Amino acid sequence: MDCKHSEWLMMDALDGALAATDRQRLMAHLDTCARCRVDWDALVALDQMLAPAPLVSPPPGFADRVEDRIARFEAQRRTLLGGLILLGAAAALCLIAVPSLLNGRSLVEAYGTFLQDAYRFFGFVVLLGRKLVSALWLTLDTLAGSVDVSVLNLLVYAAGTVLALLAWRRSSQSRREATQVLHPQR
């Protein structure tokens, strides 16, 4: 038996859900593996320490509030998906119907100027994006040179800062949501 499998058997043994043959295999492994024996002894001590602690019931209405939030989330998801499908169907109908409304001109004739304008706009966005990236790179290179740090280190630091801010925002949002579920009057 490997140590990873014995960890699962330890949990089942503590819960009283382990068959006699599996319990014998676990005990045989614990007799030969010092690391697992230390883990087992710690788990047994922790289980004995927590055994007299009373189970805490959730506040009244907790399950109902959680089920309501799940139902609202699912309803929002279905509404959003239905809206996107409806929007796609409407766009497809417009693309098919509009040329016939424009005196029988072909799709290319009807959308010719639109496609040309869209192509020019896309080219403008790409050009603007290239210029912004170039300006950002020049700024970072200048900043890195002034503090004698490589641009890569500066980018890693900036990315780490952004990720840390996003993680903090997510955790604070999760805490607010948990507080609203546990205490809806707040």
PAVODO-33098 format. One line per 2 residues: number of its first residue (from 1); for each residue x, y, z of N, C-alpha, C, O, CB. Coordinates in nm, 2 decimals, padded with zeros to 4 digits. Atoms other than C-alpha are relative to their C-alpha. Glycine has a CB too. Example, Ala and Ser with C-alpha at 12.3 -4.5 7.8 and 13.67 -1.06 7.14 Angstrom:
REM PAVODO-33098
1> 00.09:-00.12:00.00:01.23:-00.45:00.78:00.09:00.12:00.00:00.19:00.12:00.07:-00.10:00.00:00.12 | -00.09:-00.11:00.00:01.37:-00.11:00.71:-00.08:00.11:00.08:-00.03:00.22:00.09:00.04:00.05:-00.14
This chain:
REM PAVODO-33098
1> 00.09:-00.12:00.00:00.00:00.00:00.00:00.09:00.12:00.00:00.19:00.13:00.07:-00.10:00.00:00.12 | -00.08:-00.13:00.00:00.13:00.35:-00.08:-00.06:00.10:00.10:-00.17:00.08:00.15:00.00:00.06:-00.15
3> 00.03:-00.09:-00.10:00.12:00.64:00.15:-00.13:00.08:-00.04:-00.21:00.12:00.05:00.11:00.10:00.03 | 00.11:-00.08:00.05:-00.13:00.84:-00.06:-00.13:-00.08:00.03:-00.23:-00.02:00.07:00.01:00.03:-00.15
5> 00.12:00.08:-00.02:-00.38:00.55:-00.04:-00.03:-00.01:00.15:-00.15:-00.02:00.19:00.01:-00.14:-00.06 | 00.02:00.02:-00.14:-00.33:00.51:00.33:-00.06:00.13:00.06:-00.13:00.12:00.16:00.13:-00.03:00.07
7> 00.07:-00.12:-00.05:-00.43:00.88:00.38:-00.15:-00.01:-00.01:-00.22:00.03:00.08:00.06:00.12:-00.07 | 00.14:00.01:00.02:-00.77:00.81:00.24:-00.06:-00.10:00.10:-00.16:-00.08:00.16:-00.03:-00.05:-00.15
9> 00.05:00.10:-00.09:-00.80:00.50:00.45:00.00:00.05:00.15:-00.09:00.02:00.23:00.09:-00.13:00.00 | 00.00:-00.06:-00.13:-00.71:00.70:00.76:-00.12:00.08:00.02:-00.18:00.07:00.13:00.13:00.09:00.02
11> 00.12:-00.08:-00.02:-00.99:00.94:00.70:-00.13:-00.09:00.02:-00.21:-00.06:00.10:-00.02:00.09:-00.13 | 00.12:00.09:-00.01:-01.24:00.65:00.65:00.00:-00.07:00.14:-00.10:-00.09:00.20:00.00:-00.10:-00.11
13> -00.01:00.07:-00.13:-01.11:00.48:00.97:-00.05:00.10:00.11:-00.11:00.06:00.20:00.15:-00.04:00.02 | 00.04:-00.10:-00.10:-01.16:00.80:01.17:-00.15:00.02:00.00:-00.22:00.04:00.10:00.07:00.13:-00.02
15> 00.15:-00.02:00.01:-01.52:00.83:01.03:-00.07:-00.13:00.04:-00.20:-00.13:00.04:-00.03:00.04:-00.14 | 00.06:00.13:-00.03:-01.58:00.46:01.12:-00.06:-00.07:-00.12:-00.16:-00.15:-00.11:-00.11:00.02:00.10
17> 00.05:00.05:00.12:-01.65:00.38:00.76:00.10:-00.09:-00.08:00.10:-00.10:-00.20:-00.04:00.11:-00.10 | -00.10:00.08:00.06:-01.36:00.14:00.70:-00.03:-00.15:00.02:-00.06:-00.19:00.13:00.14:00.03:00.05
19> 00.02:00.14:-00.01:-01.41:-00.23:00.63:00.12:-00.07:00.08:00.23:-00.01:00.09:-00.01:-00.07:-00.14 | -00.10:00.07:-00.08:-01.22:-00.48:00.85:00.12:-00.03:-00.07:00.23:-00.02:-00.02:-00.06:-00.12:00.06
21> -00.12:00.04:00.07:-00.99:-00.60:00.58:00.09:00.13:-00.04:00.21:00.12:-00.03:-00.04:-00.07:-00.13 | -00.07:-00.12:00.03:-00.90:-00.24:00.48:00.07:00.06:00.13:00.18:00.11:00.12:-00.09:00.11:-00.06
23> -00.06:-00.04:-00.13:-00.84:-00.16:00.85:00.13:-00.08:00.03:00.22:-00.02:00.08:-00.10:-00.01:00.11 | -00.12:00.08:-00.03:-00.60:-00.45:00.88:00.12:00.04:-00.09:00.23:00.05:-00.05:-00.03:-00.15:-00.02
25> -00.11:-00.05:00.09:-00.41:-00.33:00.57:00.06:00.13:00.04:00.18:00.15:00.03:-00.06:00.01:-00.15 | -00.05:-00.13:-00.05:-00.39:00.02:00.71:00.09:-00.02:00.12:00.20:00.04:00.12:-00.12:00.09:00.04
27> -00.08:00.02:-00.12:-00.26:-00.10:01.04:00.13:-00.06:-00.03:00.24:-00.03:00.03:-00.08:-00.08:00.11 | -00.13:00.07:00.04:00.00:-00.32:00.87:00.09:00.11:-00.07:00.21:00.11:-00.04:-00.03:-00.11:-00.10
29> -00.08:-00.11:00.06:00.11:-00.01:00.67:00.06:00.09:00.10:00.17:00.13:00.10:-00.08:00.08:-00.11 | -00.05:-00.09:-00.11:00.13:00.20:00.98:00.11:-00.06:00.08:00.19:00.02:00.14:-00.12:00.04:00.09
31> -00.11:00.07:-00.08:00.35:-00.06:01.15:00.14:00.02:-00.08:00.24:00.01:-00.02:-00.03:-00.14:00.02 | -00.13:-00.01:00.08:00.61:-00.02:00.86:00.04:00.14:-00.05:00.15:00.16:-00.09:-00.02:-00.09:-00.12
33> -00.03:-00.14:00.05:00.58:00.35:00.77:00.00:00.10:00.11:-00.11:00.13:00.16:-00.10:00.04:-00.12 | -00.01:-00.10:-00.12:00.70:00.60:01.03:-00.07:00.13:-00.03:-00.14:00.18:00.06:00.15:00.02:00.03
35> 00.07:-00.13:00.04:00.57:00.90:00.84:-00.15:-00.01:00.01:-00.22:00.08:00.07:00.04:00.04:-00.14 | 00.14:00.02:-00.01:00.22:00.76:00.81:-00.04:-00.02:00.14:-00.15:00.02:00.18:-00.05:-00.12:-00.09
37> 00.03:00.03:-00.15:00.23:00.65:01.18:-00.01:00.14:00.07:-00.10:00.16:00.15:00.11:-00.09:00.06 | 00.00:-00.13:-00.06:00.31:01.01:01.28:-00.13:00.07:-00.04:-00.20:00.14:00.04:00.12:00.09:-00.04
39> 00.13:-00.06:00.05:00.02:01.14:01.06:-00.12:-00.06:00.07:-00.21:00.01:00.12:-00.01:-00.02:-00.15 | 00.12:00.07:-00.07:-00.22:00.88:01.21:-00.01:00.04:00.14:-00.12:00.07:00.19:00.02:-00.16:-00.01
41> 00.00:-00.04:-00.14:-00.12:00.96:01.57:-00.05:00.14:00.01:-00.13:00.17:00.10:00.14:-00.01:00.06 | 00.05:-00.14:-00.01:-00.18:01.33:01.50:-00.15:00.01:-00.03:-00.22:00.09:00.03:00.08:00.09:-00.10
43> 00.14:00.00:00.03:-00.51:01.26:01.34:-00.09:-00.05:00.11:-00.20:00.00:00.14:-00.03:-00.08:-00.13 | 00.08:00.06:-00.11:-00.63:01.04:01.62:-00.01:00.10:00.12:-00.11:00.12:00.18:00.07:-00.13:00.05
45> 00.00:-00.10:-00.11:-00.52:01.31:01.88:-00.10:00.11:-00.03:-00.17:00.16:00.05:00.14:00.05:00.02 | 00.09:-00.11:00.04:-00.70:01.58:01.68:-00.15:-00.04:00.01:-00.23:00.03:00.05:00.03:00.05:-00.14
47> 00.13:00.06:00.00:-01.01:01.36:01.65:-00.05:00.00:00.14:-00.17:00.03:00.17:-00.01:-00.13:-00.07 | 00.04:00.01:-00.14:-01.02:01.30:02.02:-00.01:00.14:00.07:-00.10:00.15:00.15:00.11:-00.08:00.08
49> 00.02:-00.14:-00.06:-00.97:01.67:02.10:-00.13:00.06:-00.05:-00.19:00.14:00.03:00.12:00.08:-00.05 | 00.12:-00.06:00.06:-01.26:01.77:01.87:-00.12:-00.08:00.03:-00.23:-00.02:00.01:00.02:00.02:-00.14
51> 00.12:00.08:-00.02:-01.49:01.49:01.97:-00.10:00.06:00.09:-00.22:00.06:00.07:00.04:-00.14:00.05 | 00.10:-00.06:-00.09:-01.65:01.67:02.27:-00.06:00.13:-00.05:-00.16:00.17:00.01:00.06:00.02:00.13
53> 00.05:-00.13:00.05:-01.70:01.99:02.07:-00.14:-00.02:-00.06:-00.16:-00.11:-00.15:00.10:00.06:-00.10 | 00.13:00.01:00.06:-02.07:02.04:01.98:00.00:00.04:-00.14:00.07:00.13:-00.18:-00.11:00.08:00.09
55> 00.02:-00.05:00.14:-02.18:02.07:01.62:-00.08:00.12:00.00:-00.18:00.14:00.08:-00.07:-00.11:-00.08 | 00.06:-00.13:00.00:-02.28:02.42:01.54:-00.10:-00.01:-00.12:-00.06:-00.04:-00.23:00.10:00.12:-00.02
57> 00.10:-00.01:00.11:-02.60:02.45:01.34:00.00:00.13:-00.07:00.04:00.23:-00.02:-00.15:-00.03:00.06 | 00.00:-00.13:00.08:-02.63:02.70:01.06:-00.12:00.09:00.05:-00.21:00.04:00.11:-00.01:-00.02:-00.15
59> 00.11:-00.09:-00.04:-02.85:03.01:01.13:-00.13:-00.04:-00.07:-00.13:-00.10:-00.17:00.04:00.14:-00.03 | 00.13:00.03:00.06:-03.22:02.97:01.06:-00.01:00.06:-00.14:00.02:00.17:-00.16:-00.11:00.05:00.09
61> 00.02:-00.04:00.14:-03.30:02.99:00.69:00.12:00.00:-00.08:00.12:00.05:-00.20:-00.05:00.14:00.01 | -00.12:00.00:00.08:-02.94:02.95:00.58:-00.01:-00.08:-00.13:00.02:-00.03:-00.24:00.12:-00.06:00.09
63> 00.01:00.08:00.11:-03.01:02.66:00.35:-00.10:00.06:-00.11:-00.07:00.05:-00.23:-00.05:-00.14:00.04 | 00.10:-00.06:00.09:-03.31:02.84:00.20:00.07:00.12:-00.08:00.05:00.14:-00.20:-00.12:00.06:00.07
65> -00.06:-00.11:00.07:-03.10:03.15:00.13:00.11:-00.04:-00.10:00.12:00.01:-00.21:00.07:00.09:00.11 | -00.10:00.05:00.09:-02.82:02.95:-00.03:-00.08:-00.06:-00.13:-00.03:-00.03:-00.24:00.08:-00.11:00.06
67> 00.08:00.06:00.11:-03.08:02.76:-00.25:-00.06:00.12:-00.08:-00.06:00.11:-00.21:-00.11:-00.09:00.05 | 00.05:-00.12:00.08:-03.24:03.10:-00.35:00.11:00.06:-00.08:00.08:00.10:-00.20:-00.06:00.10:00.10
69> -00.11:-00.06:00.08:-02.90:03.24:-00.45:00.04:-00.09:-00.12:00.06:-00.03:-00.23:00.12:00.03:00.09 | -00.03:00.09:00.11:-02.83:02.93:-00.66:-00.10:00.01:-00.11:-00.07:00.02:-00.23:00.02:-00.14:00.05
71> 00.11:-00.01:00.09:-03.17:02.96:-00.82:00.01:00.13:-00.08:-00.01:00.13:-00.20:-00.14:-00.02:00.07 | -00.01:-00.13:00.07:-03.12:03.33:-00.90:00.11:00.00:-00.10:00.10:00.05:-00.21:00.02:00.11:00.10
73> -00.11:00.01:00.08:-02.78:03.26:-01.04:-00.03:-00.08:-00.13:00.00:-00.04:-00.24:00.12:-00.06:00.07 | 00.03:00.09:00.12:-02.91:02.98:-01.27:-00.10:00.08:-00.09:-00.09:00.07:-00.21:-00.07:-00.13:00.05
75> 00.09:-00.08:00.08:-03.20:03.21:-01.38:00.07:00.11:-00.08:00.04:00.13:-00.20:-00.11:00.06:00.09 | -00.08:-00.11:00.07:-02.96:03.49:-01.47:00.08:-00.06:-00.11:00.09:-00.01:-00.22:00.09:00.07:00.10
77> -00.08:00.07:00.10:-02.74:03.24:-01.66:-00.09:-00.04:-00.12:-00.05:-00.02:-00.23:00.07:-00.12:00.06 | 00.09:00.04:00.11:-03.04:03.11:-01.86:-00.05:00.12:-00.07:-00.06:00.11:-00.20:-00.12:-00.08:00.06
79> 00.05:-00.12:00.07:-03.16:03.46:-01.93:00.11:00.06:-00.09:00.08:00.10:-00.20:-00.04:00.11:00.11 | -00.11:-00.05:00.08:-02.82:03.57:-02.05:00.02:-00.09:-00.12:00.04:-00.03:-00.23:00.13:00.01:00.09
81> -00.02:00.09:00.12:-02.78:03.26:-02.27:-00.11:00.02:-00.10:-00.08:00.03:-00.22:00.01:-00.14:00.05 | 00.12:-00.02:00.09:-03.13:03.31:-02.41:00.02:00.13:-00.08:-00.01:00.14:-00.19:-00.13:-00.01:00.07
83> -00.01:-00.13:00.06:-03.06:03.68:-02.48:00.11:-00.01:-00.10:00.10:00.05:-00.21:00.04:00.10:00.11 | -00.11:00.01:00.10:-02.73:03.60:-02.66:-00.05:-00.08:-00.12:-00.01:-00.04:-00.23:00.12:-00.07:00.06
85> 00.05:00.07:00.11:-02.90:03.34:-02.87:-00.10:00.08:-00.08:-00.09:00.08:-00.21:-00.08:-00.13:00.05 | 00.09:-00.08:00.07:-03.18:03.58:-02.95:00.07:00.11:-00.08:00.04:00.15:-00.19:-00.10:00.07:00.10
87> -00.08:-00.11:00.06:-02.93:03.86:-03.03:00.07:-00.06:-00.13:00.07:00.01:-00.23:00.11:00.05:00.09 | -00.06:00.06:00.12:-02.74:03.62:-03.27:-00.09:-00.03:-00.11:-00.06:-00.01:-00.23:00.07:-00.13:00.05
89> 00.10:00.02:00.10:-03.05:03.52:-03.44:-00.05:00.13:-00.07:-00.07:00.13:-00.19:-00.12:-00.08:00.06 | 00.04:-00.13:00.06:-03.16:03.88:-03.49:00.11:00.05:-00.09:00.08:00.11:-00.20:-00.03:00.10:00.12
91> -00.11:-00.05:00.09:-02.82:03.97:-03.63:00.01:-00.08:-00.13:00.03:-00.02:-00.23:00.14:-00.01:00.08 | 00.00:00.08:00.12:-02.83:03.68:-03.87:-00.12:00.04:-00.09:-00.10:00.05:-00.21:-00.01:-00.15:00.03
93> 00.12:-00.04:00.08:-03.18:03.78:-03.98:00.03:00.14:-00.07:-00.01:00.16:-00.19:-00.12:00.01:00.08 | -00.03:-00.13:00.06:-03.06:04.14:-04.04:00.09:-00.02:-00.11:00.07:00.05:-00.22:00.05:00.09:00.11
95> -00.09:00.02:00.10:-02.77:04.02:-04.24:-00.06:-00.06:-00.13:-00.02:-00.03:-00.24:00.12:-00.08:00.04 | 00.07:00.07:00.11:-03.00:03.81:-04.46:-00.10:00.10:-00.06:-00.12:00.10:-00.18:-00.06:-00.13:00.04
97> 00.11:-00.07:00.04:-03.29:04.05:-04.48:00.03:00.14:-00.06:-00.03:00.19:-00.15:-00.10:00.02:00.11 | -00.03:-00.13:00.04:-03.13:04.39:-04.52:00.03:00.02:-00.15:-00.02:00.11:-00.21:00.11:00.06:00.08
99> -00.03:-00.02:00.15:-02.99:04.34:-04.88:-00.13:-00.01:-00.08:-00.14:00.06:-00.18:00.09:-00.11:-00.04 | 00.13:00.00:00.08:-03.34:04.24:-05.00:-00.08:00.12:00.02:-00.16:00.15:-00.07:-00.08:-00.13:00.04
101> 00.08:-00.13:-00.03:-03.48:04.56:-04.85:00.07:00.11:-00.08:00.01:00.22:-00.09:00.00:00.03:00.14 | -00.08:-00.11:00.07:-03.21:04.76:-05.05:-00.01:-00.02:-00.15:00.09:-00.02:-00.22:00.14:00.00:00.05
103> 00.02:00.01:00.14:-03.37:04.72:-05.39:00.07:-00.11:-00.07:00.12:-00.09:-00.19:00.03:00.13:-00.06 | -00.06:00.12:00.06:-03.23:04.38:-05.47:00.15:00.00:-00.03:00.20:-00.08:-00.10:-00.07:-00.01:-00.13
105> -00.14:00.00:00.02:-02.87:04.47:-05.45:00.06:-00.12:00.07:00.00:-00.18:00.16:00.07:00.13:00.06 | -00.06:00.11:-00.06:-02.63:04.19:-05.36:00.06:00.03:00.14:00.06:00.15:00.17:00.12:-00.06:-00.09
107> -00.06:-00.02:-00.13:-02.48:04.14:-05.02:00.12:00.09:00.00:00.14:00.17:00.09:00.03:-00.14:00.07 | -00.12:-00.08:00.01:-02.15:04.28:-05.13:-00.03:00.15:-00.03:00.03:00.24:00.02:00.10:-00.06:-00.11
109> 00.04:-00.13:00.04:-02.32:04.58:-05.29:-00.06:00.07:00.12:-00.03:00.19:00.15:-00.09:00.00:-00.12 | 00.07:-00.06:-00.12:-02.54:04.64:-04.98:00.09:00.04:00.11:00.08:00.14:00.18:-00.11:-00.09:00.04
111> -00.09:-00.02:-00.12:-02.26:04.61:-04.73:00.14:00.05:-00.04:00.23:00.06:00.04:00.01:-00.13:00.08 | -00.13:-00.05:00.05:-01.97:04.74:-04.95:00.06:00.11:00.08:00.17:00.10:00.13:-00.02:00.04:-00.14
113> -00.06:-00.11:-00.07:-01.93:05.07:-04.78:00.01:-00.03:00.15:00.11:00.01:00.22:-00.09:00.13:-00.01 | -00.01:00.04:-00.14:-02.00:04.92:-04.44:00.13:-00.08:00.03:00.20:-00.06:00.12:-00.13:-00.08:00.05
115> -00.12:00.08:-00.01:-01.73:04.66:-04.49:00.13:00.08:-00.02:00.22:00.06:00.05:-00.01:-00.12:-00.10 | -00.12:-00.08:00.02:-01.49:04.92:-04.62:00.03:00.09:00.13:00.14:00.10:00.17:-00.02:00.09:-00.12
117> -00.02:-00.08:-00.12:-01.55:05.14:-04.32:00.04:-00.08:00.12:00.13:-00.04:00.20:-00.14:00.07:00.04 | -00.04:00.10:-00.11:-01.52:04.84:-04.08:00.14:-00.03:-00.02:00.22:-00.04:00.08:-00.09:-00.12:00.00
119> -00.14:00.03:00.02:-01.19:04.75:-04.24:00.09:00.12:00.04:00.19:00.10:00.10:00.02:-00.04:-00.15 | -00.08:-00.12:-00.03:-01.06:05.11:-04.21:00.00:00.01:00.16:00.11:00.04:00.21:-00.06:00.12:-00.06
121> 00.01:-00.02:-00.15:-01.18:05.12:-03.84:00.09:-00.11:00.06:00.17:-00.08:00.16:-00.14:-00.02:00.05 | -00.08:00.11:-00.05:-01.01:04.78:-03.77:00.15:00.04:-00.02:00.23:00.02:00.07:-00.03:-00.13:-00.07
123> -00.13:-00.04:00.03:-00.69:04.91:-03.93:00.05:00.11:00.10:00.16:00.11:00.15:00.02:00.04:-00.14 | -00.03:-00.10:-00.09:-00.71:05.22:-03.72:00.03:-00.05:00.15:00.12:-00.01:00.21:-00.11:00.11:00.01
125> -00.02:00.05:-00.13:-00.75:05.02:-03.40:00.13:-00.08:00.01:00.20:-00.07:00.12:-00.12:-00.10:00.03 | -00.12:00.08:-00.01:-00.46:04.79:-03.48:00.12:00.10:00.00:00.21:00.08:00.08:00.02:-00.09:-00.13
127> -00.10:-00.10:00.00:-00.24:05.10:-03.56:00.01:00.07:00.14:00.12:00.09:00.19:-00.02:00.10:-00.11 | 00.01:-00.07:-00.13:-00.35:05.27:-03.24:00.06:-00.10:00.11:00.14:-00.05:00.20:-00.14:00.04:00.04
129> -00.05:00.10:-00.10:-00.28:04.95:-03.04:00.15:-00.02:-00.01:00.22:-00.02:00.09:-00.06:-00.14:-00.03 | -00.14:00.01:00.02:00.07:04.92:-03.19:00.07:00.12:00.06:00.18:00.11:00.12:00.04:-00.01:-00.15
131> -00.07:-00.12:-00.05:00.15:05.28:-03.10:-00.01:00.00:00.15:00.09:00.05:00.22:-00.08:00.13:-00.06 | 00.01:00.01:-00.14:00.02:05.23:-02.75:00.10:-00.09:00.07:00.16:-00.07:00.17:-00.15:-00.03:00.05
133> -00.10:00.10:-00.05:00.23:04.92:-02.70:00.14:00.05:-00.01:00.22:00.04:00.08:-00.02:-00.13:-00.07 | -00.13:-00.06:00.02:00.53:05.10:-02.84:00.03:00.11:00.11:00.14:00.11:00.16:00.01:00.06:-00.14
135> -00.02:-00.11:-00.11:00.48:05.40:-02.60:00.01:-00.07:00.13:00.09:-00.02:00.21:-00.12:00.09:00.00 | -00.01:00.07:-00.13:00.43:05.16:-02.31:00.14:-00.06:00.02:00.20:-00.05:00.12:-00.11:-00.11:00.02
137> -00.13:00.06:00.00:00.75:04.97:-02.40:00.11:00.11:00.03:00.20:00.09:00.10:00.03:-00.08:-00.13 | -00.09:-00.11:-00.02:00.94:05.30:-02.43:00.00:00.05:00.14:00.11:00.08:00.20:-00.02:00.11:-00.10
139> 00.01:-00.05:-00.14:00.81:05.42:-02.09:00.06:-00.10:00.09:00.14:-00.06:00.18:-00.15:00.02:00.03 | -00.06:00.10:-00.09:00.90:05.09:-01.92:00.15:-00.01:-00.02:00.22:-00.03:00.08:-00.06:-00.14:-00.03
141> -00.14:00.01:00.02:01.24:05.08:-02.08:00.07:00.12:00.06:00.18:00.11:00.12:00.03:00.00:-00.15 | -00.06:-00.12:-00.06:01.31:05.44:-01.97:00.00:-00.01:00.15:00.10:00.02:00.22:-00.07:00.12:-00.04
143> 00.01:00.02:-00.14:01.18:05.36:-01.62:00.10:-00.10:00.05:00.16:-00.08:00.16:-00.14:-00.04:00.04 | -00.09:00.11:-00.04:01.38:05.04:-01.60:00.15:00.05:00.00:00.23:00.02:00.09:-00.01:-00.12:-00.09
145> -00.14:-00.06:00.01:01.70:05.23:-01.71:00.03:00.10:00.11:00.14:00.10:00.16:00.02:00.06:-00.13 | -00.02:-00.10:-00.10:01.65:05.50:-01.45:00.02:-00.06:00.14:00.08:00.00:00.23:-00.11:00.10:00.00
147> -00.02:00.06:-00.13:01.63:05.26:-01.16:00.08:-00.13:00.00:00.10:-00.20:00.09:-00.14:-00.04:00.06 | -00.09:00.11:00.02:01.87:05.00:-01.30:-00.06:-00.13:00.03:-00.01:-00.22:00.10:00.12:00.02:00.09
149> 00.07:00.12:-00.01:01.62:04.72:-01.32:-00.04:-00.04:-00.15:-00.07:00.04:-00.23:-00.13:00.01:00.09 | 00.03:00.05:00.14:01.55:04.50:-01.63:-00.15:00.02:-00.02:-00.23:00.02:00.07:00.04:-00.14:-00.02
151> 00.14:-00.02:00.04:01.22:04.56:-01.82:-00.08:-00.13:00.04:-00.19:-00.11:00.08:-00.01:00.03:-00.15 | 00.07:00.13:-00.04:01.13:04.19:-01.76:-00.03:00.00:00.15:-00.14:-00.03:00.18:00.09:-00.12:-00.04
153> 00.03:00.00:-00.15:01.16:04.23:-01.38:-00.11:00.10:00.03:-00.19:00.08:00.11:00.13:00.04:00.08 | 00.11:-00.10:-00.02:00.95:04.55:-01.40:-00.13:-00.06:-00.04:-00.23:-00.03:00.02:00.04:00.12:-00.08
155> 00.13:00.05:00.04:00.68:04.37:-01.60:-00.04:-00.11:00.09:-00.16:-00.12:00.12:00.02:-00.06:-00.14 | 00.04:00.11:-00.10:00.69:04.07:-01.36:-00.06:00.07:00.13:-00.16:00.02:00.18:00.12:-00.09:00.03
157> 00.05:-00.07:-00.12:00.65:04.31:-01.07:-00.14:00.06:-00.02:-00.23:00.05:00.06:00.10:00.12:00.04 | 00.13:-00.06:00.03:00.36:04.49:-01.24:-00.11:-00.10:-00.01:-00.22:-00.09:00.04:00.01:00.08:-00.14
159> 00.10:00.11:00.01:00.19:04.16:-01.33:-00.03:-00.05:00.14:-00.15:-00.08:00.17:00.05:-00.11:-00.09 | 00.03:00.04:-00.14:00.23:04.05:-00.97:-00.09:00.09:00.08:-00.17:00.05:00.15:00.13:-00.02:00.07
161> 00.09:-00.10:-00.07:00.08:04.37:-00.84:-00.14:-00.01:-00.05:-00.23:-00.01:00.03:00.06:00.14:-00.02 | 00.14:00.01:00.05:-00.22:04.34:-01.07:-00.06:-00.13:00.05:-00.18:-00.12:00.09:00.01:00.00:-00.16
163> 00.06:00.13:-00.04:-00.27:03.97:-00.98:-00.03:00.01:00.15:-00.14:-00.04:00.20:00.10:-00.11:-00.02 | 00.03:-00.02:-00.14:-00.25:04.06:-00.61:-00.12:00.09:00.03:-00.20:00.05:00.11:00.13:00.06:00.08
165> 00.12:-00.09:-00.01:-00.50:04.34:-00.65:-00.13:-00.08:-00.04:-00.23:-00.06:00.03:00.01:00.12:-00.08 | 00.12:00.07:00.05:-00.74:04.11:-00.84:-00.03:-00.11:00.11:-00.15:-00.13:00.13:00.03:-00.07:-00.13
167> 00.03:00.10:-00.10:-00.70:03.84:-00.57:-00.06:00.06:00.12:-00.15:00.01:00.18:00.13:-00.08:00.04 | 00.06:-00.07:-00.11:-00.77:04.09:-00.30:-00.14:00.04:-00.02:-00.23:00.02:00.06:00.09:00.12:00.04
169> 00.13:-00.04:00.04:-01.07:04.22:-00.48:-00.10:-00.12:00.01:-00.21:-00.11:00.05:-00.01:00.06:-00.13 | 00.08:00.12:00.00:-01.20:03.87:-00.53:-00.03:-00.05:00.14:-00.14:-00.09:00.17:00.07:-00.12:-00.08
171> 00.02:00.05:-00.13:-01.15:03.77:-00.17:-00.09:00.09:00.08:-00.17:00.04:00.16:00.13:-00.02:00.07 | 00.09:-00.09:-00.07:-01.32:04.08:-00.04:-00.14:-00.01:-00.05:-00.23:00.00:00.03:00.05:00.15:-00.01
173> 00.14:00.03:00.05:-01.61:04.02:-00.27:-00.06:-00.13:00.05:-00.18:-00.13:00.08:00.01:00.00:-00.16 | 00.04:00.13:-00.06:-01.63:03.66:-00.15:-00.05:00.02:00.15:-00.14:-00.04:00.19:00.10:-00.10:-00.01
175> 00.03:-00.02:-00.14:-01.63:03.78:00.21:-00.14:00.08:00.01:-00.22:00.05:00.10:00.11:00.08:00.07 | 00.12:-00.07:-00.01:-01.91:04.03:00.14:-00.12:-00.09:-00.04:-00.22:-00.08:00.03:00.00:00.12:-00.10
177> 00.11:00.09:00.03:-02.12:03.76:-00.03:-00.03:-00.10:00.11:-00.14:-00.13:00.13:00.04:-00.07:-00.13 | 00.02:00.09:-00.11:-02.06:03.52:00.25:-00.08:00.07:00.12:-00.16:00.01:00.18:00.13:-00.06:00.05
179> 00.07:-00.08:-00.11:-02.17:03.79:00.50:-00.14:00.02:-00.03:-00.23:00.01:00.05:00.07:00.13:00.02 | 00.14:-00.02:00.04:-02.48:03.86:00.30:-00.08:-00.13:00.01:-00.20:-00.13:00.04:-00.01:00.05:-00.14
181> 00.07:00.12:-00.01:-02.57:03.49:00.29:-00.03:-00.03:00.15:-00.13:-00.08:00.19:00.08:-00.12:-00.06 | 00.02:00.03:-00.14:-02.51:03.45:00.67:-00.09:00.10:00.07:-00.16:00.06:00.16:00.13:-00.01:00.06
183> 00.07:-00.11:-00.07:-02.66:03.78:00.77:-00.07:00.09:-00.11:-00.01:00.19:-00.14:00.10:00.09:00.09 | 00.06:-00.07:00.11:-02.90:03.90:00.50:-00.05:00.14:00.04:-00.07:00.23:-00.05:-00.11:-00.07:-00.06
185> 00.05:-00.13:-00.04:-03.02:04.20:00.70:00.11:00.11:00.00:00.08:00.23:00.00:-00.06:00.00:00.14 | -00.11:-00.10:00.00:-02.68:04.37:00.69:00.02:00.06:-00.14:00.11:00.15:-00.16:00.13:-00.06:00.04
